Amino acid sequence: MNMTSAALRPYVEGFKTLETAPAGNAPAWLAGLRRDAFARFADRGFPGERHEEWKYTSTRPLEKRAFSLATPAHDSVSARDIAPILVHEMPVHTLVFVNGNPVAALSTASSAIRGLRIFSLNQALEQNAVVLQPYLIPESVWADDAFTALNTAFLKDGVVVDSDAKVQLDRPLQLIFVSTHQTSSLACHPRILVRLANDSQATLIETYLGLEGAANFTNSYTQIVLGENARLEHLRVQRESLGDFHVSRVHVSQQGGSSYLSHTLNLGGLWVRTDLQARLEAPLAEAVFNGLYAVNGRQHVDNHTRVDHLAPATRSNELYRGIIGGHARAVFNGKVVVAKHAVKTDAAQTSNNLLLSRTAEIDTKPELEIYADDVKCSHGATIGQLDEQALFYLRSRGIDLQTARALLVEAFSLKLLERIPASRLRAYAARQIKTALPRQSAVAEWA
């Protein structure tokens, strides 16, 4: 076990609290699932630096903090508090959670949308437990993952979205998870399950916001299942406070002709790890991954992606861009795996990174693992600084140095925005980037 008994103790105490809470109408098998998952977590602990997938990200900062299990929120959080993350560019259905707990007063989503069912996880466990059970067991690909085990052990709050065939959601669904300042740091483990049946379409906006002074731990697990010819556009915005710890797992399984478009914006948090995996399980499935991470000061952000091409004639395209300033550190690891029989695969992967100071650091590692012939695969990575000629050009036209640097940093992010097809969703993402990009990183001197 990698964790010390002192580091493990808060999780043990939190699990005991959860076990002794009233079970309500929860299915009998849930308690056993939680116990098995916690036993796996307690046995393995958080991964150490000898683990290849965690070579550049130490979990020690997380282990040094004690997080209590979040309980139903009594704090007053208003629409004004969450205004920075709200979508104003278009009508949306919203579900709001504060420290992991649903807040009906701030939510607008209805469970009566035609052809679509939206439940809290608790509701789903009470009403559709038999159907839900197979999806709540962690995927075998992450069976030995400590954070997935921890999320399953504390399985309680979250969202289930389930569609009929040929359903088109009339407006995006926005999930808002808010981290607030507390006298003691809290841990919450939201579980999100999205199932789109054949020929269905939807847009999901998954957002995380940390209010001033928050220093909590969010450990989320999102599972997406796409039927034949289903299409999901998924925007994830992480703008937690500079005291927050954040871990996300997103797992997508896709059937023939399905399309998954992912846009990931990591714009906050003190210590952040995001894993995104897609399995293209039938011909003509397509996955597009777009990502932007911006860090400054002492922030640390780690993005891991993986696309498994498991069938012929599947496609994937990936672009991640990083803006790193101050003493911050970023990690990008992207892997594309082409199975032996997955001929006619078309896969491209690019990682571009902009360093704004000599003390900033990026570890980038794009990978291809190909077992088939007759494929088209490419990958590449770049690391650079602001273009001095471009700076000179702007300054020669009367623009001060601070503004010139800010303009070039903003321009670097535009390539990602161009890859968001829906104009109003693109406008929302642009606002998030513009308001969350640390201005001090844009004016940091390369010295």
Secondary structure, 3 states (H helix, E strand, C coil): CCCCHHHHHHHHHHHHHHHHCCCCCCCCHHHHHHHHHHHHHHHHCCCCCCCHHHCCCCCHHHHCCCCEECCCCCCCCCCCCCHHHCCCCCCCEEEEEECCEECHHHCCCCCCCCCEEEEEHHHHHHHCHHHHHHHHCCCHHHCCCHHHHHHHHCCCCEEEEEECCCCECCCCEEEEEEECCCCCCEEECCEEEEEECCCCEEEEEEEEEECCCCCCEEEEEEEEEECCCCEEEEEEEEECCCCCEEEEEEEEEECCCCEEEEEEEECCCCEEEEEEEEEECCCCCEEEEEEEEEECCCCEEEEEEEEEECCCCCEEEEEEEEEECCCCEEEEEEEEEECCCCCCCEEEEEEEEEECCCCCEEEEEEEEEECCCCCEEEEEEEEECCCHHHHHHHHCCCCCHHHHHHHHHHHHHHHHHCCCCCHHHHHHHHHHHHHHCCHHHHCCCCC
